[in-house]
Structures are given as C-alpha cells and as structure tokens.
Amino acid sequence: MTKLEEARKNINEIDAEIAKLFEKRMMAVEEVIAYKIENNLPIFDEGREKEVLKHNVEKLNNEKLRLYYEEYLQMMMDISKKYQKAILNEKKE
C-alpha cells in the first residue's frame, strides 16, 4: 500500500467516525429544538454560537488549523440551524 493509499484509508476511517458523531450531534439538535419550541425561544442565539466557537477552538492543539476548525464549527452550527428550521416547519404543518 502506497503512502497515498494509506492516507486515504485513514481519511475513510475518520469520515466513518465523523458520520456517527454527526448523527449523534443531530439527535442532540432535535432535543435543543424541542426545548426551544416548548419555551418559545428563537433558533439563532448569537451569544451561544460565539461561546461554542471560542470554547471549542481553544481545544485545538495545532494552531495553524484554528481558522479552518472555526469555519468547520460554524458550518456545523449553520447545518444545525437549518435542521432546526426544518423540524420547526414540520411542527407547524
């Protein structure tokens, strides 16, 4: 196996783990939107998003990845908001 093939195999294994964690995260998002619906709270909470970014970016060991990880987290939060909106719209129908 070449170094490239080995690296790709490693990426595939990591992607499989990420898929499981993504599903787990989205199940937690369902709990969040249920709470927000019950308590008439908005989907978007700017303060919370800033807190999540700051808290999680600090966990990064490799400083050169900071910008990319922050972007990755922001995309996950954007997807979470989109999913929450979809659930909210389903409840309204």
N, CA, C and O atoms as a GROMACS GRO file, in nm:
protein
  372
    1MET      N    1   0.084  -0.118   0.000
    1MET     CA    2   0.000   0.000   0.000
    1MET      C    3   0.090   0.125   0.000
    1MET      O    4   0.181   0.137   0.081
    2THR      N    5   0.061   0.216  -0.092
    2THR     CA    6   0.141   0.338  -0.100
    2THR      C    7   0.103   0.432   0.014
    2THR      O    8   0.001   0.413   0.081
    3LYS      N    9   0.184   0.532   0.035
    3LYS     CA   10   0.155   0.632   0.139
    3LYS      C   11   0.023   0.703   0.110
    3LYS      O   12  -0.054   0.733   0.202
    4LEU      N   13  -0.003   0.729  -0.017
    4LEU     CA   14  -0.128   0.795  -0.055
    4LEU      C   15  -0.246   0.705  -0.023
    4LEU      O   16  -0.345   0.751   0.034
    5GLU      N   17  -0.238   0.578  -0.059
    5GLU     CA   18  -0.346   0.484  -0.031
    5GLU      C   19  -0.369   0.470   0.119
    5GLU      O   20  -0.483   0.462   0.166
    6GLU      N   21  -0.261   0.467   0.193
    6GLU     CA   22  -0.269   0.457   0.339
    6GLU      C   23  -0.335   0.581   0.399
    6GLU      O   24  -0.419   0.571   0.489
    7ALA      N   25  -0.298   0.698   0.348
    7ALA     CA   26  -0.358   0.823   0.396
    7ALA      C   27  -0.507   0.827   0.363
    7ALA      O   28  -0.588   0.870   0.446
    8ARG      N   29  -0.544   0.782   0.244
    8ARG     CA   30  -0.684   0.780   0.204
    8ARG      C   31  -0.765   0.681   0.287
    8ARG      O   32  -0.880   0.707   0.322
    9LYS      N   33  -0.704   0.569   0.319
    9LYS     CA   34  -0.769   0.469   0.405
    9LYS      C   35  -0.795   0.531   0.542
    9LYS      O   36  -0.903   0.515   0.599
   10ASN      N   37  -0.698   0.600   0.593
   10ASN     CA   38  -0.711   0.668   0.722
   10ASN      C   39  -0.823   0.772   0.719
   10ASN      O   40  -0.904   0.781   0.811
   11ILE      N   41  -0.828   0.850   0.612
   11ILE     CA   42  -0.934   0.950   0.595
   11ILE      C   43  -1.071   0.883   0.591
   11ILE      O   44  -1.165   0.931   0.653
   12ASN      N   45  -1.082   0.772   0.518
   12ASN     CA   46  -1.209   0.699   0.510
   12ASN      C   47  -1.255   0.652   0.648
   12ASN      O   48  -1.374   0.659   0.679
   13GLU      N   49  -1.162   0.604   0.729
   13GLU     CA   50  -1.195   0.558   0.864
   13GLU      C   51  -1.240   0.676   0.951
   13GLU      O   52  -1.336   0.664   1.027
   14ILE      N   53  -1.172   0.786   0.938
   14ILE     CA   54  -1.208   0.906   1.014
   14ILE      C   55  -1.345   0.956   0.970
   14ILE      O   56  -1.427   0.994   1.054
   15ASP      N   57  -1.370   0.957   0.839
   15ASP     CA   58  -1.500   1.000   0.787
   15ASP      C   59  -1.613   0.913   0.841
   15ASP      O   60  -1.722   0.964   0.868
   16ALA      N   61  -1.589   0.784   0.856
   16ALA     CA   62  -1.692   0.694   0.911
   16ALA      C   63  -1.720   0.732   1.057
   16ALA      O   64  -1.836   0.729   1.100
   17GLU      N   65  -1.618   0.765   1.132
   17GLU     CA   66  -1.637   0.810   1.271
   17GLU      C   67  -1.712   0.942   1.275
   17GLU      O   68  -1.800   0.961   1.359
   18ILE      N   69  -1.677   1.033   1.185
   18ILE     CA   70  -1.744   1.163   1.179
   18ILE      C   71  -1.892   1.144   1.147
   18ILE      O   72  -1.976   1.214   1.203
   19ALA      N   73  -1.926   1.051   1.059
   19ALA     CA   74  -2.066   1.025   1.024
   19ALA      C   75  -2.145   0.983   1.148
   19ALA      O   76  -2.257   1.030   1.170
   20LYS      N   77  -2.087   0.896   1.229
   20LYS     CA   78  -2.153   0.853   1.353
   20LYS      C   79  -2.170   0.971   1.449
   20LYS      O   80  -2.276   0.988   1.510
   21LEU      N   81  -2.066   1.052   1.462
   21LEU     CA   82  -2.073   1.168   1.551
   21LEU      C   83  -2.170   1.273   1.499
   21LEU      O   84  -2.236   1.341   1.578
   22PHE      N   85  -2.179   1.287   1.368
   22PHE     CA   86  -2.274   1.381   1.308
   22PHE      C   87  -2.416   1.340   1.343
   22PHE      O   88  -2.497   1.424   1.384
   23GLU      N   89  -2.447   1.213   1.328
   23GLU     CA   90  -2.580   1.165   1.364
   23GLU      C   91  -2.609   1.188   1.512
   23GLU      O   92  -2.719   1.231   1.548
   24LYS      N   93  -2.512   1.161   1.596
   24LYS     CA   94  -2.527   1.183   1.740
   24LYS      C   95  -2.552   1.331   1.770
   24LYS      O   96  -2.636   1.365   1.853
   25ARG      N   97  -2.478   1.418   1.702
   25ARG     CA   98  -2.493   1.562   1.722
   25ARG      C   99  -2.632   1.608   1.678
   25ARG      O  100  -2.697   1.688   1.746
   26MET      N  101  -2.678   1.557   1.565
   26MET     CA  102  -2.809   1.599   1.515
   26MET      C  103  -2.922   1.548   1.603
   26MET      O  104  -3.027   1.612   1.610
   27MET      N  105  -2.904   1.436   1.671
   27MET     CA  106  -3.004   1.389   1.767
   27MET      C  107  -3.010   1.487   1.885
   27MET      O  108  -3.117   1.514   1.939
   28ALA      N  109  -2.895   1.539   1.925
   28ALA     CA  110  -2.891   1.640   2.031
   28ALA      C  111  -2.958   1.768   1.984
   28ALA      O  112  -3.024   1.836   2.062
   29VAL      N  113  -2.942   1.802   1.856
   29VAL     CA  114  -3.007   1.920   1.798
   29VAL      C  115  -3.158   1.904   1.805
   29VAL      O  116  -3.230   2.002   1.830
   30GLU      N  117  -3.208   1.783   1.785
   30GLU     CA  118  -3.352   1.760   1.797
   30GLU      C  119  -3.400   1.790   1.939
   30GLU      O  120  -3.509   1.844   1.958
   31GLU      N  121  -3.319   1.755   2.038
   31GLU     CA  122  -3.354   1.786   2.177
   31GLU      C  123  -3.354   1.937   2.200
   31GLU      O  124  -3.440   1.989   2.271
   32VAL      N  125  -3.258   2.006   2.141
   32VAL     CA  126  -3.249   2.151   2.154
   32VAL      C  127  -3.371   2.219   2.094
   32VAL      O  128  -3.430   2.307   2.157
   33ILE      N  129  -3.410   2.180   1.975
   33ILE     CA  130  -3.524   2.247   1.911
   33ILE      C  131  -3.653   2.214   1.984
   33ILE      O  132  -3.744   2.297   1.990
   34ALA      N  133  -3.664   2.094   2.040
   34ALA     CA  134  -3.783   2.061   2.119
   34ALA      C  135  -3.794   2.155   2.238
   34ALA      O  136  -3.902   2.204   2.270
   35TYR      N  137  -3.681   2.179   2.304
   35TYR     CA  138  -3.679   2.271   2.418
   35TYR      C  139  -3.714   2.413   2.373
   35TYR      O  140  -3.792   2.482   2.439
   36LYS      N  141  -3.656   2.455   2.263
   36LYS     CA  142  -3.681   2.590   2.212
   36LYS      C  143  -3.828   2.608   2.175
   36LYS      O  144  -3.885   2.715   2.199
   37ILE      N  145  -3.889   2.507   2.118
   37ILE     CA  146  -4.031   2.514   2.082
   37ILE      C  147  -4.115   2.526   2.209
   37ILE      O  148  -4.204   2.611   2.218
   38GLU      N  149  -4.087   2.441   2.307
   38GLU     CA  150  -4.161   2.442   2.433
   38GLU      C  151  -4.151   2.576   2.506
   38GLU      O  152  -4.245   2.620   2.572
   39ASN      N  153  -4.035   2.640   2.493
   39ASN     CA  154  -4.008   2.763   2.567
   39ASN      C  155  -4.012   2.888   2.480
   39ASN      O  156  -3.972   2.996   2.522
   40ASN      N  157  -4.063   2.870   2.358
   40ASN     CA  158  -4.078   2.983   2.264
   40ASN      C  159  -3.948   3.064   2.248
   40ASN      O  160  -3.948   3.187   2.256
   41LEU      N  161  -3.840   2.992   2.226
   41LEU     CA  162  -3.708   3.054   2.207
   41LEU      C  163  -3.672   3.056   2.059
   41LEU      O  164  -3.715   2.968   1.984
   42PRO      N  165  -3.593   3.154   2.018
   42PRO     CA  166  -3.551   3.158   1.877
   42PRO      C  167  -3.447   3.051   1.846
   42PRO      O  168  -3.378   3.002   1.935
   43ILE      N  169  -3.438   3.016   1.720
   43ILE     CA  170  -3.338   2.918   1.678
   43ILE      C  171  -3.198   2.976   1.692
   43ILE      O  172  -3.108   2.909   1.743
   44PHE      N  173  -3.179   3.098   1.648
   44PHE     CA  174  -3.046   3.159   1.647
   44PHE      C  175  -3.018   3.229   1.778
   44PHE      O  176  -3.097   3.311   1.824
   45ASP      N  177  -2.904   3.196   1.838
   45ASP     CA  178  -2.857   3.260   1.961
   45ASP      C  179  -2.711   3.299   1.939
   45ASP      O  180  -2.620   3.218   1.958
   46GLU      N  181  -2.691   3.422   1.899
   46GLU     CA  182  -2.557   3.469   1.862
   46GLU      C  183  -2.456   3.451   1.975
   46GLU      O  184  -2.343   3.409   1.951
   47GLY      N  185  -2.497   3.481   2.097
   47GLY     CA  186  -2.406   3.466   2.212
   47GLY      C  187  -2.362   3.323   2.230
   47GLY      O  188  -2.245   3.295   2.258
   48ARG      N  189  -2.456   3.231   2.215
   48ARG     CA  190  -2.425   3.088   2.229
   48ARG      C  191  -2.328   3.043   2.120
   48ARG      O  192  -2.235   2.967   2.146
   49GLU      N  193  -2.351   3.089   1.998
   49GLU     CA  194  -2.261   3.050   1.888
   49GLU      C  195  -2.119   3.099   1.914
   49GLU      O  196  -2.022   3.026   1.892
   50LYS      N  197  -2.106   3.222   1.959
   50LYS     CA  198  -1.973   3.276   1.989
   50LYS      C  199  -1.905   3.195   2.099
   50LYS      O  200  -1.786   3.167   2.093
   51GLU      N  201  -1.984   3.158   2.199
   51GLU     CA  202  -1.932   3.078   2.311
   51GLU      C  203  -1.885   2.941   2.262
   51GLU      O  204  -1.778   2.894   2.302
   52VAL      N  205  -1.964   2.878   2.177
   52VAL     CA  206  -1.928   2.746   2.123
   52VAL      C  207  -1.798   2.755   2.043
   52VAL      O  208  -1.709   2.672   2.059
   53LEU      N  209  -1.788   2.855   1.957
   53LEU     CA  210  -1.666   2.872   1.877
   53LEU      C  211  -1.545   2.892   1.967
   53LEU      O  212  -1.444   2.823   1.951
   54LYS      N  213  -1.555   2.984   2.060
   54LYS     CA  214  -1.441   3.015   2.148
   54LYS      C  215  -1.400   2.892   2.228
   54LYS      O  216  -1.283   2.856   2.233
   55HIS      N  217  -1.497   2.829   2.290
   55HIS     CA  218  -1.471   2.713   2.376
   55HIS      C  219  -1.406   2.598   2.299
   55HIS      O  220  -1.311   2.537   2.346
   56ASN      N  221  -1.458   2.569   2.181
   56ASN     CA  222  -1.408   2.454   2.106
   56ASN      C  223  -1.278   2.482   2.032
   56ASN      O  224  -1.194   2.392   2.020
   57VAL      N  225  -1.260   2.602   1.984
   57VAL     CA  226  -1.135   2.634   1.914
   57VAL      C  227  -1.018   2.627   2.012
   57VAL      O  228  -0.906   2.594   1.973
   58GLU      N  229  -1.043   2.659   2.138
   58GLU     CA  230  -0.937   2.652   2.239
   58GLU      C  231  -0.888   2.510   2.261
   58GLU      O  232  -0.777   2.491   2.311
   59LYS      N  233  -0.966   2.410   2.225
   59LYS     CA  234  -0.927   2.270   2.241
   59LYS      C  235  -0.829   2.223   2.135
   59LYS      O  236  -0.769   2.116   2.147
   60LEU      N  237  -0.814   2.302   2.032
   60LEU     CA  238  -0.728   2.266   1.920
   60LEU      C  239  -0.581   2.270   1.962
   60LEU      O  240  -0.538   2.365   2.027
   61ASN      N  241  -0.505   2.169   1.926
   61ASN     CA  242  -0.362   2.165   1.957
   61ASN      C  243  -0.278   2.229   1.847
   61ASN      O  244  -0.174   2.288   1.875
   62ASN      N  245  -0.324   2.219   1.724
   62ASN     CA  246  -0.248   2.267   1.609
   62ASN      C  247  -0.298   2.405   1.569
   62ASN      O  248  -0.402   2.417   1.504
   63GLU      N  249  -0.227   2.508   1.607
   63GLU     CA  250  -0.269   2.647   1.586
   63GLU      C  251  -0.290   2.681   1.438
   63GLU      O  252  -0.376   2.763   1.406
   64LYS      N  253  -0.215   2.620   1.348
   64LYS     CA  254  -0.230   2.653   1.206
   64LYS      C  255  -0.365   2.605   1.151
   64LYS      O  256  -0.405   2.646   1.042
   65LEU      N  257  -0.436   2.520   1.226
   65LEU     CA  258  -0.567   2.471   1.183
   65LEU      C  259  -0.682   2.552   1.242
   65LEU      O  260  -0.799   2.526   1.212
   66ARG      N  261  -0.650   2.648   1.327
   66ARG     CA  262  -0.751   2.723   1.400
   66ARG      C  263  -0.859   2.784   1.309
   66ARG      O  264  -0.978   2.763   1.334
   67LEU      N  265  -0.821   2.856   1.208
   67LEU     CA  266  -0.914   2.920   1.117
   67LEU      C  267  -1.005   2.817   1.049
   67LEU      O  268  -1.125   2.838   1.035
   68TYR      N  269  -0.946   2.705   1.008
   68TYR     CA  270  -1.023   2.602   0.938
   68TYR      C  271  -1.120   2.531   1.032
   68TYR      O  272  -1.233   2.499   0.994
   69TYR      N  273  -1.076   2.508   1.154
   69TYR     CA  274  -1.163   2.444   1.252
   69TYR      C  275  -1.279   2.535   1.289
   69TYR      O  276  -1.392   2.490   1.305
   70GLU      N  277  -1.250   2.662   1.304
   70GLU     CA  278  -1.355   2.759   1.333
   70GLU      C  279  -1.459   2.761   1.221
   70GLU      O  280  -1.580   2.767   1.246
   71GLU      N  281  -1.412   2.756   1.098
   71GLU     CA  282  -1.502   2.753   0.983
   71GLU      C  283  -1.584   2.623   0.984
   71GLU      O  284  -1.704   2.624   0.956
   72TYR      N  285  -1.520   2.512   1.015
   72TYR     CA  286  -1.587   2.382   1.024
   72TYR      C  287  -1.698   2.386   1.130
   72TYR      O  288  -1.810   2.341   1.105
   73LEU      N  289  -1.667   2.441   1.247
   73LEU     CA  290  -1.767   2.452   1.353
   73LEU      C  291  -1.883   2.541   1.311
   73LEU      O  292  -1.999   2.510   1.336
   74GLN      N  293  -1.852   2.652   1.246
   74GLN     CA  294  -1.957   2.743   1.201
   74GLN      C  295  -2.049   2.673   1.100
   74GLN      O  296  -2.171   2.690   1.105
   75MET      N  297  -1.990   2.596   1.011
   75MET     CA  298  -2.072   2.522   0.914
   75MET      C  299  -2.162   2.421   0.985
   75MET      O  300  -2.277   2.403   0.947
   76MET      N  301  -2.109   2.354   1.088
   76MET     CA  302  -2.191   2.260   1.162
   76MET      C  303  -2.307   2.331   1.231
   76MET      O  304  -2.420   2.281   1.233
   77MET      N  305  -2.280   2.447   1.287
   77MET     CA  306  -2.387   2.522   1.352
   77MET      C  307  -2.490   2.571   1.251
   77MET      O  308  -2.609   2.572   1.280
   78ASP      N  309  -2.444   2.610   1.133
   78ASP     CA  310  -2.537   2.653   1.028
   78ASP      C  311  -2.626   2.536   0.984
   78ASP      O  312  -2.746   2.554   0.962
   79ILE      N  313  -2.568   2.418   0.973
   79ILE     CA  314  -2.645   2.299   0.938
   79ILE      C  315  -2.745   2.267   1.049
   79ILE      O  316  -2.859   2.229   1.023
   80SER      N  317  -2.701   2.283   1.172
   80SER     CA  318  -2.790   2.258   1.286
   80SER      C  319  -2.909   2.353   1.285
   80SER      O  320  -3.022   2.312   1.311
   81LYS      N  321  -2.884   2.480   1.255
   81LYS     CA  322  -2.993   2.578   1.248
   81LYS      C  323  -3.088   2.543   1.133
   81LYS      O  324  -3.210   2.554   1.148
   82LYS      N  325  -3.034   2.500   1.022
   82LYS     CA  326  -3.116   2.461   0.908
   82LYS      C  327  -3.205   2.342   0.945
   82LYS      O  328  -3.323   2.338   0.910
   83TYR      N  329  -3.148   2.246   1.016
   83TYR     CA  330  -3.223   2.128   1.060
   83TYR      C  331  -3.332   2.169   1.160
   83TYR      O  332  -3.445   2.120   1.154
   84GLN      N  333  -3.298   2.258   1.251
   84GLN     CA  334  -3.396   2.307   1.348
   84GLN      C  335  -3.513   2.375   1.276
   84GLN      O  336  -3.629   2.356   1.312
   85LYS      N  337  -3.482   2.455   1.175
   85LYS     CA  338  -3.588   2.522   1.099
   85LYS      C  339  -3.677   2.420   1.029
   85LYS      O  340  -3.799   2.437   1.023
   86ALA      N  341  -3.617   2.315   0.976
   86ALA     CA  342  -3.695   2.210   0.909
   86ALA      C  343  -3.789   2.141   1.009
   86ALA      O  344  -3.905   2.116   0.977
   87ILE      N  345  -3.740   2.112   1.126
   87ILE     CA  346  -3.823   2.049   1.230
   87ILE      C  347  -3.935   2.145   1.271
   87ILE      O  348  -4.050   2.104   1.287
   88LEU      N  349  -3.900   2.271   1.288
   88LEU     CA  350  -3.999   2.372   1.327
   88LEU      C  351  -4.110   2.382   1.223
   88LEU      O  352  -4.227   2.390   1.257
   89ASN      N  353  -4.071   2.381   1.095
   89ASN     CA  354  -4.171   2.388   0.987
   89ASN      C  355  -4.259   2.263   0.984
   89ASN      O  356  -4.379   2.274   0.956
   90GLU      N  357  -4.204   2.147   1.013
   90GLU     CA  358  -4.283   2.024   1.018
   90GLU      C  359  -4.388   2.034   1.129
   90GLU      O  360  -4.501   1.990   1.112
   91LYS      N  361  -4.349   2.090   1.242
   91LYS     CA  362  -4.441   2.104   1.356
   91LYS      C  363  -4.556   2.199   1.325
   91LYS      O  364  -4.667   2.183   1.376
   92LYS      N  365  -4.528   2.299   1.241
   92LYS     CA  366  -4.630   2.398   1.207
   92LYS      C  367  -4.733   2.343   1.109
   92LYS      O  368  -4.846   2.393   1.103
   93GLU      N  369  -4.695   2.241   1.032
   93GLU     CA  370  -4.785   2.187   0.928
   93GLU      C  371  -4.889   2.095   0.988
   93GLU      O  372  -4.973   2.041   0.915
   0.00000   0.00000   0.00000
